[in-house]
């Protein structure tokens, strides 16, 4: 997965240090940031849900408390029935005499003041009793606007309130008191219990202090705002008195009237909780900014962000240090590799750690040492091969052989054997051409056999009956290749040592194709043979180092060295010999055909 992400981001072209740092960011910083954001989001959401479920329950209880308080206030107008004097005045017709009217007015207003404006009813601002074109008014403070001339509440009119206590807002009554305290009017008909006739209407102006006190018990949060409004959006109570009586137009946009929801304004997100009373259908609203709800969470978030930044800086420094500690030895190793690439093998790697890079450095150092050793070894092998080729060339143009051959030709000329001279010169010329064509180190077996046949023919011209030879050829050898001049040095040794102790020497040369894909050249002679100790030393010399002690059997060791250097230690020369019975020298080379060799 990570490799795919890196490939998608094309990180394969970046430096290893950059890759390690980016990998650290992908595996730690980003997941930690995402985890922190998810945690903060879930905590904020949980707080919103908890508050959204808890506040409506409080609002419902507050609405019940408000309704209970209004129900208790609604019973206040019934106190008028306890005064027989007041009821008697209300039952009588309007007075013609002003003195009687003033007396009745004093009686009723004293009752209103005593009953409704006493110390037990501090929330009542005033009582207004309208009956049969008469008004009886008692107020705690001065008032304005309760004007009866516009017949808003005509005297003696039956309002048909059905015995219930109705509530009027200030905007409906056009009434204001000194100091503009928020209030509401409780309106109730006064009915004669005997004949069920309407005797008048009582208006009680009640301050909304009781609503404020109820809401203050709930509104413990300084940032929260609570207000009360009717179903049309007219505000009954608001902490800002200037808004009382105004209309809250957004009420029609609220998705529900019982529950909580969040506004969609991202700049000032607010959690609004609503509950609507069952009886009055008043709507109690609680509004609080979400940022205030999540204030503590935001503090934790801020602290977490600070800690996260500190940890990120700290861990980034550590990751950079780790990346540097990993990439520094790699960079050192890379520079050393470039030096080696330019041919400088005399380098030392100053990396001694036990990690993977240290193991790689150790292996590379070992490889460089091995390369130096192989170069030195191959250099010496190359020198030895050149040395062997030099000796082989010297063997090809052996001055003694040339001198003896020319001396034989000269004797034949003196004897007048012109045909023999022509043959000998032609053979010698062919041998010289073969010897001097050094561009080919590997030649067809047929050419090597022809060269040996020419060589032995010239030797037979010289020694006549003392030497004889036989070469076994077959069609299988045609097309196969062999290193040049591997037979002549062997045969020279046989003639050299054989002619010293034998009157006649016979050489038998055979080419054998083996099933293990090798070719054997077997040279046998009937010479004096080799002593056992000498034969053992010679074979050991061939196994160990064929260039040592060239004075003994130089031709054989030279040929063996060339074959080993060309094909490997499984090929070369083996010698079998018995004293007075002769010697057999076997040369083993791999089967190489002309087409394959040229391909190489």
RONUTI-744743 format. One record per residue (C-alpha): x, y, z. Coordinates in pm, whole numbers, plus 50000, padded with zeros to 5 digits. Each point is the difference from the previous one (the first is absolute). Layout:
BEGIN
XYZ ...
! end
This chain:
BEGIN
500005000050000 502765024350100 502004991049689 496975007749783 499545033650173 503685008149948 499774989449637 496885021349955 501825029850155 503064992549781 502214997050307 502294975449828 501945029649858 500585015350346 503014995650222 499824972650262 500085025550283 497015018149848 498174967149957 500574991150367 498745034050118 496964998849771 499294964450115 500205012150362 497515027749921 497674975749822 500134974550282 500025022750307 499225036849952 497034996549765 498354971050191 500525018450330 498495031849856 497044980949855 499504981350328 500135032650196 497505016649768 497624970450018 500284999350380 499325037450024 497094997449755 498444970750187 500415017150339 498455032149866 497174980649845 499454980850325 499865032650197 497525014749752 497824969250018 500144998750379 499115036950035 497424996849723 498264972350192 500395015150348 498965036449943 496554992549843 499134980150312 500905030150212 497995022749773 497024977050028 500235001850377 500405037949983 496875002549785 498114979450256 501255023050277 498915030449800 496564984849939 499684991250368 500895035750093 497505013749750 497354976350137 500675013350350 499835035749871 496804990749817 498384993050336 500705035150128 496975015749826 497784975950196 500975017850323 497555027349907 497174976350077 501125000050364 498935036350044 496245004250034 500385037849990 501744998949664 497504975349858 497115021850122 501465030949833 500484980849676 496414987850007 498565035450037 499335022849709 502285029649927 499565028650239 498575033149899 501685017650285 503755004949983 500414996850375 498574965149998 502214990949707 503065012950181 499054980850312 499574967849808 503205007049814 501855004250329 498594967650133 500894979249694 503415015949942 500874995050367 499064963549961 502084997149683 502995016650166 499704979250313 499374967149824 502245001849691 502695025550080 500924987350342 503404986950100 499054964849896 499525010249638 503085020349909 499744989549635 496595017249948 500445035049857 496345009650000 496384988750006 497375014349761 496324992050056 497515010849732 496314997150075 496965017249854 501735031249870 502055002150318 503734994850045 501714991450324 503805001749979 502734993250252 503674999449889 503364996450172 501675025249765 498755026149760 498814988349661 499075013049655 497964988649707 497114981450166 497615023249818 496334991050005 498885027949772 500884979149694 497594973250131 502654973649992 498414986550320 496535016350013 498375001650340 497564972750076 500764980249684 499714962450044 503304987049862 498744964349999 503244985350127 498194968150097 501145001950360 503654995049903 502835023350076 501405014649680 503415015049955 500695031949808 503385013449903 500965036850035 499635005349626 496384988650025 499175023150289 501935031349905 501055003650361 503375008950147 501285005150352 502725021650142 503394984349929 498524979049720 500094967350190 499004969449794 496514988550091 496894982149886 496305005850065 497834973550161 496425005949886 496994983750165 496265006449997 498275006750337 496774980149987 497085002250245 499834965050143 496285003650070 498735008849655 503144993349787 499995036149879 503215017749908 500815026650256 503285012449845 503544991349899 503104998950220 503475007349851 503054991150206 503375013149868 502584974550111 503735005749964 501854972049821 502434997250290 498724965150072 500954989149648 503445015350043 500444982150334 498944966649849 502325004249705 502885011750217 499904966650177 500594983749661 502215025649835 503204993550189 502135005049694 501075035849942 500194995049625 496524985249966 496965020849907 496444990450093 496795016749895 496294993349998 497745007249704 496574990549873 499294977449702 500065030249767 503485009950107 499105029850220 502505001250284 498394998750345 503224999950200 503605006649898 503085009750203 500235029749766 496855019850089 500175019049671 499054967749823 496904993550212 496935004649786 501974997249673 499614971149764 502574973049948 499604993049629 502344969949999 497464979750198 498384989849673 503314985349885 500414977750304 499754963349896 498404989550331 498435014050319 501064972550237 503644989849988 503375013949893 501665008549673 503145017249881 500085030649778 501824997049668 501925032450034 503654989050005 501215033650135 497704999650307 498754964950048 497344998350269 498174971850175 496335009350042 497714980450231 496215005649994 497004989450203 496395011049943 497565000350290 496844979849959 497505024750147 501275034449903 501884987549691 502815023150099 503414991449861 502974999650236 503315003049812 503544992950126 502855011249775 503684994550069 503065002549771 501534966049926 503445015050052 499045006250363 498794964150041 503264987349861 502105025950180 501644974450227 500354976249710 501605028049801 502445005750285 500844963149998 500235002049621 502375029650022 502144982650259 499924968049792 501025019549689 502885016250188 501104966250137 499524984749655 502165027149839 502694995650265 499934962249959 499965003649623 503045022950009 501744976950246 499184968249809 500805016949669 503445008850133 500384963950113 498814987149660 502415023449822 502774987650229 499054963849932 499745006949627 503395017450010 501554971350196 498624975649741 500805020049688 503445013050107 501734965949983 498074992749678 501265032949851 503544991650113 499624965649849 498655015549678 502985023649970 502414971250058 498164979749734 500435028849755 503745000450079 500094962549937 498045005549678 502715024449888 502584972850062 501255008450349 500044966850184 502285011650282 497145012150218 498984993350358 496375003250117 499745017750340 496704983150093 500084976150293 496354997750106 498234966850045 496835009249811 499114991949639 502085028949865 502974988350206 499574964649867 499795014049645 503135021050057 501844969950140 498934978749702 501025027549757 503375003850171 500484962449978 499005000949632 502535027749929 502744980050171 498994969549799 500025020649678 503475013050083 501184964850063 498394987449678 501465028849801 503424992950145 499554963149937 498715005449646 502845024349941 502494973650100 498124974249796 500045023249700 503745005050045 500484962650027 497884994349692 501995025549804 503144983750135 498684966149892 499165013349656 503505014649975 501504966550085 497664983449755 501165023949728 503604992850090 499164963149970 498395005549663 503125014949851 502544978850189 503365010249847 501424964950049 497144985149803 500465026249727 503734994449989 499674962249983 497305002249731 502055023949783 503054977950046 497964970049882 498795019949697 503585010249923 501144963550011 497194990049768 501035027249756 503564986750000 498674965249932 497965013849712 496714989250148 498065029149855 496564984650048 500694994250366 501275035750038 496835013649839 497844979650237 501985010350304 499985036949908 496234998749934 499404983250337 502285024650180 498275029349834 496604986750104 501224995650357 501425035350009 496745014749873 498084980650264 502465011150270 500035036749904 496195003949967 499535009950365 496645017349957 498214967250072 500554984050340 497464972749923 500134980449675 498224969749850 501334966650117 500764990649640 502485028849969 501704991150327 500294963549886 501345010949658 502595021650173 501144970750216 500054977649695 502275025349822 502205002450306 500414962350031 500574997049623 502935024250018 501334980950302 499724967649802 501935016249711 502755007150252 500034967950204 498784977349721 499364964850135 500625009050363 496595016650037 496554989549896 496545013150082 496354992349951 497095024550023 496474986550053 497495023649843 496244997149965 497195019449846 498655011050342 502925023950056 499055021249700 498615033650111 501224997850359 502485025150139 503124997950215 502515024350149 502915006049766 503374982650055 498994975850275 501384968949827 503385011749873 501625006050345 498894965450118 501394982949691 503225020150024 500534986650351 499324964649885 502585003149718 502505017950221 500044974450282 499094969749786 502765003849742 502625002850276 499474964250122 498324982649709 501314991149656 496505003049866 496955018450127 496394994649908 497305025750069 496304992250000 497575030049995 496244995050045 497055024050024 497124986550215 496525015250046 498604992350343 496334998250102 500555026750268 500425026549723 503775000150013 502744991649751 503144980450085 503345002449820 502004969150096 503745000449907 501774967050067 503664991549944 502174970050063 502735020750160 501924992850321 497155011050221 500125021250313 501104988850341 497264996650260 501245027850229 500555023549709 496564991949859 498375007250337 501785033550030 499005009049646 496324991950057 500015019550329 501585029149818 497184999549745 497364999650277 501505028450204 501675026049782 501124990949650 502265030849974 502334989350274 503204981949910 499725003949624 503424984249957 498434966150050 497594990749727 499435036049897 497994991749689 497484978950191 499465025550282 499665028349748 497244982149807 498254989450322 500035036150130 498485013749680 497194974350001 499205005250369 499905037949956 497714996749698 497564973050116 500484993650368 501734975750231 497894970149888 501875001149669 503724996749929 502704973349982 500444967050180 503094977949964 500324962350028 503404983449966 501954968750084 503764997049985 501194982449682 496414996849875 499235035049881 497875029950086 496385010249925 499075036750020 496245007949992 498735035149922 496335006650097 498145029749849 496265008049970 498164993649676 499785032949815 498675001949648 500945027549762 496575016749990 499725002350378 503505013250036 499445027549748 496795008550184 501945004950317 
! end
